[in-house]
Structures are given as structure tokens and as C-alpha cells.
Amino acid sequence: SPTSCYSRKWRLNSYSGICNNVIGDDDNGNDEYDSLVECCEMNNGDFDTDAESGTRRCSLGQYDECCEMNFSEWYYFAPNNACINAPVFGIPDEIKYDSRSACCYDKFGSDDEEDCASVNLCYDEMETPDPTDEPTPAPTPCNQRKWRPQGDKCTNVIECMSNDSNG
């Protein structure tokens, strides 16, 4: 049976130079660590928390395979004008993507991180493109959104995903 995400060990990948918890990545004889923090600090990296955003990062880089597998579906979230992988129930298929790159390319015309605003739940990051000269409309407040049937459920997700505040 597969190794549980909670019991996975972290190690420094000698090829990429980042700490990860990828199964089978221990074939290169690297030391194993119980946590990302331990992997980072034991390999002369700095593990810091940004005071402003609260984002925790290893200066060596990190890849959390478990999180990437658990949150592999991406979608476009119009109110933030960003591609995100946070779990949301009832997202329409029209704005779902199999990868960050696919969402970015479709919505921003490029999968380059510099041109695509995205939020990856696995790394608590926000990549923001350069500002535009055009003002963007405010999203419809939650209490003004219209509910409607979608299949055998009720939803306000589609309106939430658009910039149309008329319902």
C-alpha cells in the first residue's frame, strides 16, 4: 500500500537541491528528515516565516508531493483574477483545469509565472503579474449573489466566478 502523507520523510534531492517528500526519491542515498523544517535547516537552508504574509518557506526550495496530489485540480477564480488550487465544492467544469499551467495559459495567455497570478495552496504563495492601467470592477458581495439550481443542487458559484454583478 502507498505510504501515508503523514508518515512520509523529507530529504534533500541532490539533483535539484530542494527538500521534498517524493516517494522513491531516497534512492540517491540522502538523509531522511521528519519534517520540511528539519530538512531545510540540516542542509544549511533558512526556514523563515514572512512577517507580512505568514508564508513559510525553505530557502533551498521545497516540493510537497502529497499536497500536490491532494490539490491537483486548478480553476480560475475571477474575483481575485487568479488561478488557484484551493478546494471549492461545485466549481463548473468550464473553469476547471488539470494544471496551473493550463489555467494560466487559458486565462493569461502564458504559463510563465511572471505573467500569471496564481495561488498554490501547497506553498501559500501569490504570484502577481504587473498591474494594469485599467481599473477592475469590485466583485459582487456574497450577500448580493443570486442562488439558482444546478443539477440537483443550488449554487451561487457561477455568478461568483464572473464579474457580472447583475445576477
N, C-alpha and C positions, 0 to 999 in steps of 0.2 A: 504494500500500500504506500501511497505517496507520503512524504514527510510533512507533518503539520506545519503550518506557517509559524506557529508559536514556538516550536522546538527547533526551528532552523538556526544554523550557525552562520555567523558573518565571517568573511575573510577578505583579505586584500588580494585582488586579482593582479598577478604580476604582469599581465599583458596590458591591461587597461589602466592599472594604477588606482582603481576605485574600490571602495568597500561594497560588497554585495552579499546577497543570501541565495544565490543561484544554486540549485541542486546540481551536483556533478562538477562544480567549479573548484572542488578541493583536490582534483587530480593533479594539480601543479605543486602539491606539497606545501601550500601555505598554511600558516597557523589559523586556527579557528577561534572565534570570539563569541561570547554570549549575546553581545549587543552591537549595534552600529557605533555607539559612542566608544565602546572598548576597542573595536577595530580601528576606528579613526585615531584615537589617542595613542594606541600602542604602535602605530605606524607613522608617528611624528606628524599627524594631522591635527588641525584645530577643529573642535566641535563647538560651535557657537550658536547662540540664540540671538537673532536680531531684535534689539530692544523695541523697535517701532512695529514690526510686523509679527513678531513671535515665531518666525520661521527658524527651524533648527536645521543646520547643515554641517556636513563634514567638508573641510577644505580640500580633501582628496577627491571628492565626488562620491556619489552613492547611487546604488540601484537596488530597489526593493522588489524582487521578483514576485513575492506574494501579493503585495499591494497592486502591482501592475496587472496581475492575473485577476484579482478580485474587482478591479475597477478598470476594465479594458474597454468598456464602451464609452465613446465620446459623443457629445452633442453640442450644438450651437445654442448659446443662451443669450438671446437678443438684448435683454435689459442691461447686461454687462458688456455686450458686444465682444464675447469671448467664447472660445471652445473650452469645454470643461468635461471632467470625467467623474464628478461627484454623483452619487446615486440619486436619481429622481424617478419617482413612480409615474408612469403614464405618459412618457415622452413620445410624441408622434414619430413614426418611422422616418418621415421626411427630414428630420433634423438629427437623426442618429448616424454615427459614423463608427467604423471599426478601428480607427486610429486618430490620434491627434493630427497627424499629417494630412489625412483625408479631409477632416473638418477644416483645417487651416487653408488648404488648397481651394476647397469649395467656397468658403466664406471670405477669405482674404486674398485669394489669387496666388498664394505662395505658401509653402510649408516651412519656410525659413522662420526660425524662432524670432528673429528681429522684426518680422512683418506681421506676426500673428499674435493677438492677445489670447492667452490660454491660462487655465488654472489646472494643475495636475494635483489632485488630492493626495497622491503618494508623496509629494515633495513640498506641499504647501507653498507653491510658488505662484507668482503672477508675472507673466511676460507681457509687456505692454508696448504696442507699436508707437511710433511718433505721433503726437497729437495732430489733429486736422484743424483747418481754419473754420470748418463748418460746425456749428453747434449741433448737438444731438438732443432729440426730444427726451423729456423725462419719461421713464416707464410708468405705465398705469399702476397706481397704488393698488395693493391687494384688495382693499375693501371696495374698490370700484370695478373689479373684474366680474365679468358675466360667467355664470355656470351654465353648462349645456351637456346633453347626453353625448357620450362617445361609446358606442357599443353597448355593453351592459353596465357602464359606469358613468358617473358625472365627473366633469373635469373643467378646469379653467386654464389648463396648461397651454393650449394653442394660443390663446389671447396673451398669456404671459410671455410666450416666446416671440410675439410680434411686437412691433412698435405702435400698433393700432390701438388707440385708447377709446375708440368708439364702441367696441364690443361687437 
